[in-house]
Amino acid sequence: MKYNFDLVPNRRNTNCFKWDLFPADRLPLWVADMDFEVCPKIIEAIQKRLTHPVFGYAMESPEFKQVFCERMEKRYGWKVNPDEIILIPGIVSGFNFAVRAFSGNDNSVIYQTPAYPPFIEAPGNFNIEGIANNLYYDENEKIWKIDFDRFEEQIKDNTSLFILCSPHNPVGRVFTREELTRLGEICLKHGVKICSDEIHCEILYKGAKHTPIASISKELSDNTITFMAPSKTFNIPGLACSVAVVQNPELRNQFKKSLQGLGSFVSILSMEAGLAAYRDCDDWLNELLSYLEGNRDFAQEYIHQHMPSVKQNKIDATFLMWLDCAALPIEGSPSEFFAQNAHVQLNDGKTFGVGFEKFVRLNFGTNRATLEMALENMKKALDAKE
Ligand SMILES: Cc1ncc(COP(=O)(O)O)c(C=O)c1O
């Protein structure tokens, strides 16, 4: 290994959302932010730009767009043109702009739960109705699946947009081409546009293959706005450099209009970082993925051995675990229990939708020692309860 992911910097007292928000005795395994040092090539690229002492307004970097398009072609055989790309500072703002662009007050927006909490908030931000379509758990395959009939039934005449999370946070699913095609066809049939958040598409484990929904057919690309970013993949989420791909010129114009006066520039330094990430850091990414896969296997085995009542699904993507704690002898919120008794901060399942109050989300994007300590603390807290 060229990079040592066991060594992580101390992030406390750096205005770090993950480490500084909660009391200092708590191990933070919550927000989807990893603790690893970034690839040195990213730092070099920022340092190089710092040698020019003016930091004015940036235009969208043609080189970044070109490198992104080449990446799409190489990874997915998906042909994207640089002029079909809009750079945005973040994907949460991106899908909020998409809701604004493609929905009016009398529309509704559908998403799948458990859901990344800002999906649930997005329609409400514009006084638009949100429809929660539940995934269901397949005990045999140990994966969360789509109930297509229910999805279609829940679409209303006024539903304008489907916010898709692919790969899925928090359940770690990489949807198959067949599943995505079927979802896409239902949306086309009912005139529902697709906003596909694919931020986790490069955190994939052995055997998993991501398909951008827009790459499946011309009809789907014409009906979809796709969001991707180097942020999760290369651990630069605080630098805020993300991409919207809108291949249909009409939708692209609508989306651009929704940014007017509100959408801000991607900063000059973050574009340099994003460019270096996509262009120069794949060796780092490959090593990161094997480290994360080791963390996933370690954590799943630990939980299986020492906290067998916690139910866990198969994880093919993301550095997140979605843990069903319903069978634990805990009254109230499991996340609150672990925060108070194990000093481990997890995400509370209730923020991912109704019916998920007994779940927690655990972020294993940290060094093995921290992960091990957090799991041991959780086990001890449970042992003390019994
Ligand atoms: C599905 C998903 N979308 C978007 C984001 C955040 O994107 P950004 O930081 O670009 O707004 C996250 C972060 O956890 C996420 O999991």
The ligand as a MOL file (V3000), in Angstrom:
LIG
                    3D

  0  0  0     0  0            999 V3000
M  V30 BEGIN CTAB
M  V30 COUNTS 16 16 0 0 0
M  V30 BEGIN ATOM
M  V30 1 C -27.0880 11.0080 -1.0820 0
M  V30 2 C -26.3360 12.2430 -0.7360 0
M  V30 3 N -26.5130 13.3610 -1.4470 0
M  V30 4 C -25.8480 14.5060 -1.1740 0
M  V30 5 C -24.9770 14.5820 -0.1030 0
M  V30 6 C -24.2730 15.8530 0.2170 0
M  V30 7 O -23.8970 16.5040 -0.9310 0
M  V30 8 P -23.2410 17.9460 -0.8970 0
M  V30 9 O -22.2830 17.9890 0.2270 0
M  V30 10 O -22.6000 18.0400 -2.2310 0
M  V30 11 O -24.3530 18.9280 -0.7590 0
M  V30 12 C -24.7780 13.4370 0.6830 0
M  V30 13 C -23.8880 13.5040 1.8620 0
M  V30 14 O -23.9370 12.6950 2.7310 0
M  V30 15 C -25.4690 12.2520 0.3520 0
M  V30 16 O -25.2960 11.1310 1.0710 0
M  V30 END ATOM
M  V30 BEGIN BOND
M  V30 1 1 1 2
M  V30 2 1 2 3
M  V30 3 2 2 15
M  V30 4 2 3 4
M  V30 5 1 4 5
M  V30 6 1 5 6
M  V30 7 2 5 12
M  V30 8 1 6 7
M  V30 9 1 7 8
M  V30 10 2 8 9
M  V30 11 1 8 10
M  V30 12 1 8 11
M  V30 13 1 12 13
M  V30 14 1 12 15
M  V30 15 2 13 14
M  V30 16 1 15 16
M  V30 END BOND
M  V30 END CTAB
M  END
